[in-house]
Amino acid sequence: MLLFVSLLAVLAVLLSAIPSWLKAALVGATAWATWRAIATSTRPKVRAAGWAHDGGWSLRMATGEDLPAVLRSFRVAGEAAVWLHLQVAGRKNVSLLLAPDNSDADIRRRLRMRLATLDSGETLPASSDRGTLARSRGPTV
């Protein structure tokens, strides 16, 4: 469906009465947006994230697989959102946005408090092979 709608958009641009240079730019922008949408939709889906007391992260994927991850950076946007950038060994980086529509306010509050300790001088771990999603207790964050 995405490719069909993209082709219709390109066809509309090509049939319009705008200058050729603008047509080329719009077709290029449509192709780039389509490529980004396809790339985003084919990424593995993260169902849960866990952060252990020792700093190790784990991601539970939609397939049920638990993968160790390393926190590379984070951003806190007030009380509403936390943006995490995690690196998973042998895979692409994963960005997680924890916002009111996908996470509990208490979880975000506890996460902001733990991340504040990293801001106060503790460094992000260089690497981590430890996981935090014990099957018996589930995610910790």
Stockholm file with secondary structure:
# STOCKHOLM 1.0

chainA/1-141         MLLFVSLLAVLAVLLSAIPSWLKAALVGATAWATWRAIATSTRPKVRAAGWAHDGGWSLRMATGEDLPAVLRSFRVAGEAAVWLHLQVAGRKNVSLLLAPDNSDADIRRRLRMRLATLDSGETLPASSDRGTLARSRGPTV
#=GR chainA/1-141 SS CHHHHHHHHHHHHHHSSSCHHHHHHHHHHHHHHHHHHHHHHTSCCEEEEEECTTSCEEEEETTSCEEEEEEEEEEEETTTEEEEEEEETTSCCEEEEECTTTSCHHHHHHHHHHHHHHHTTCCCCSCCCCCCCBTTTBCCC
#=GC SS_cons         CHHHHHHHHHHHHHHSSSCHHHHHHHHHHHHHHHHHHHHHHTSCCEEEEEECTTSCEEEEETTSCEEEEEEEEEEEETTTEEEEEEEETTSCCEEEEECTTTSCHHHHHHHHHHHHHHHTTCCCCSCCCCCCCBTTTBCCC
//
